[in-house]
Amino acid sequence: MSAAFENDRNRTEQRLAQTRQELVDLFTSDRAVPGPGQTSRASSGEFPRSRTIRLLLGKQGLGAVAAIVGGILVARPAIAWRLLRLLPIKTFARTMFLRLLTSHGYKL
């Protein structure tokens, strides 16, 4: 075999070993360590991971979402009910419930 082939094979084996180790770390650790350019919340697996959803669930974003939902309910109730079927209501409700509990001092 040629030296170039051996070098490519060694690099590929090293990358596979590194990937396998990352998967083992991912599945065995409780919390992931943030990588470069990641915030600790986004990499820790907490909901919500998306910056957009975190913005919408913040104090100002939550008010804006409530105003939009209220406007849709008043203007077009049939459309609102169709849209509600598309949303992950359980996840949102659980998040709001946990936020309520933690705001009142309960430790989870």
C-alpha positions in Angstrom: 0.0 0.0 0.0 1.1 3.5 -0.6 2.1 6.0 2.0 -0.7 8.4 1.0 -3.2 5.7 1.4 -1.8 4.8 4.9 -1.9 8.5 5.9 -5.6 8.9 4.8 -6.5 5.7 6.6 -4.8 6.8 9.8 -6.5 10.2 9.7 -9.9 8.5 9.0 -9.4 6.1 11.9 -8.4 9.0 14.2 -11.6 11.0 13.2 -13.7 7.9 13.8 -12.2 7.4 17.3 -12.8 11.0 18.1 -16.4 10.9 16.9 -17.0 7.7 18.9 -15.6 9.3 22.0 -17.8 12.4 21.5 -20.8 10.1 21.3 -19.8 8.3 24.4 -19.4 11.6 26.2 -22.7 12.8 24.9 -24.7 9.8 26.1 -22.9 9.3 29.4 -22.6 12.9 30.7 -25.5 14.6 32.5 -24.7 18.0 31.0 -22.7 18.8 27.9 -19.8 21.2 28.0 -20.5 24.2 25.8 -18.5 24.2 22.6 -17.0 27.2 20.9 -19.7 29.8 20.1 -22.4 28.1 22.2 -24.0 29.4 25.3 -24.2 27.1 28.3 -28.0 26.9 28.2 -28.1 25.9 24.5 -25.6 23.2 24.9 -27.0 21.8 28.2 -30.1 20.3 26.5 -32.5 22.5 28.3 -35.7 23.6 26.6 -35.9 25.8 24.6 -32.6 25.5 22.8 -33.6 27.9 20.0 -32.7 31.5 20.6 -36.0 32.5 18.8 -38.1 30.5 21.2 -36.1 31.7 24.2 -36.8 35.3 23.0 -40.5 34.6 22.6 -40.7 33.0 26.1 -39.0 35.9 27.7 -40.9 38.7 29.5 -41.3 40.9 26.5 -41.7 38.1 24.0 -44.4 36.4 26.1 -46.5 39.6 26.1 -46.2 39.9 22.3 -47.1 36.3 21.8 -50.2 36.7 24.1 -51.3 39.8 22.2 -51.0 38.0 18.9 -52.8 34.9 20.1 -55.5 37.1 21.7 -56.0 39.0 18.4 -56.3 35.8 16.4 -58.8 34.3 18.8 -61.0 37.4 18.6 -60.7 38.0 14.8 -60.7 34.4 13.5 -61.6 31.7 16.1 -61.7 28.9 13.4 -58.1 29.7 12.2 -57.0 29.9 15.9 -58.3 26.4 16.6 -56.6 25.0 13.5 -53.3 26.6 14.5 -53.5 25.3 18.0 -53.5 21.8 16.7 -50.1 22.4 15.1 -48.4 23.7 18.2 -46.6 21.6 20.8 -49.0 22.6 23.5 -47.8 20.0 26.0 -44.2 21.2 25.9 -45.2 24.8 26.1 -47.6 24.2 29.0 -45.0 22.2 30.9 -42.4 24.9 30.4 -44.8 27.6 31.7 -45.8 25.4 34.7 -42.1 24.8 35.6 -41.4 28.6 35.2 -44.3 29.4 37.5 -43.1 26.9 40.1 -39.5 28.2 40.0 -40.7 31.8 40.2 -42.4 31.0 43.5 -39.3 29.5 45.0 -39.8 25.8 44.4 -36.6 23.9 43.6 -36.8 21.2 41.0 
